[in-house]
Amino acid sequence: MRELDWQPIKTAPKDATDIEVLMADGTVYERAHWACDLSGEEQPAYIGWFVPVMNADGTVNYMRGIKEPKAWRQIG
């Protein structure tokens, strides 16, 4: 693991950029992003960090909310 690459989550992009995140329990999500839509017009309002839940064929089925990660880094 490239431990030195991790940055504090407060510095992570909040513009829907996909990043890798590290949770407090050591779990790493290889793809996550911040999303916010409080309008409630097309779907219920949401705000926070989300990770994809994949179908068997590798396509995204839906995005699942996660608790606040502790750190982030660029994908790659």
N, C-alpha and C positions, 0 to 999 in steps of 0.2 A: 504494500500500500504506500502511496506517495503522501505520507503524513504531512509533510511540509506544504503541500499544495492546498490544504484545507484553509478556508477563510471563515471568519465569524459570520453567522447567518444574517446578522444585521446589515452586512455589506452586499448581500446577494441581490441580483437584478430582480425587480418586481414588474417586469414587462412581458411576461409569458415566455421568456427565454428558457429553454430546457437546460437544466444543470444537474449535477450529481449532488446528492445530499447525504449527510451523515447524521443519524439519529443518536440520541443520548445513550441508547442501549447498544450502540455499535453497529446497528443495521445500516447498510448503505443502499440507497435507491439510486440506480444508475441513470434514471431519468425522472425529473420532477420539475414543476414550475409553480410560480405564484399566480393566482388568478383571483379576480374580484369582479363581481357584477351584483350590485345591490338593488338593481331596478325591480327585480321580481316580475318582469314583463313576459319573457319567453320561458322561464323556468324559475324555481325558487332561488332567492338571493343566496349568494355564496361569497366567501372570502377566505383565503388561506393557501396552503401548500397542497398540491395534488400530484398523484402518481398514476400512470396508466395501468389499467387492468386489461390484459391481452386476451384475445380469442386464440383458439388452437392454431389458427392459420397465421398468427403473428400480427394481426391488425388490432387496433385499440377498440375494446368493447365499450369502456367508459373510464372516466377519471375518478379516482377515489381520494378523498381528503385524508391528510395525515397530520399528526401533531407537529408543532414547530420543530424543525431540525436544529441541530446545534452548530452545524458547519456546512459549507458548500464548496464546490470547485467546478471548473469548466469540464464539460464532457470530453473524454479523450484519453 
